[in-house]
């Protein structure tokens, strides 16, 4: 398999059913991490500043 084909085979589609895309993030100014389920731009809960998004997992609503 080529490298590109291997990368594509690792991508998983979200499970069927209702789900939400969460945003996991890190604030380097405060050295804290967080997660938000709200749509839009994520901000730090501590300083309300900019954050670095580290992941956007899809979560089944039943699991919340």
C-alpha positions, 0 to 999 in steps of 0.5 A: 500500500502507498503511504496516502492509502494507509493514511486514508484507511486510518480515518474512521467515519462517525458512528451512525446516530446523533453526535456532536463534534467536541473541541479539545484545546490547550491554552499556553498562557495559562497552561490549562486544557479544556473541551467544549461542545459549543459551535464556534471559536473555542476560548480559554475558560480561565483567561478567555484568551486564544487557545490551540485546538488539539483535537475535534473528536465526534462524540455520540450524544448517547455517550455524554 
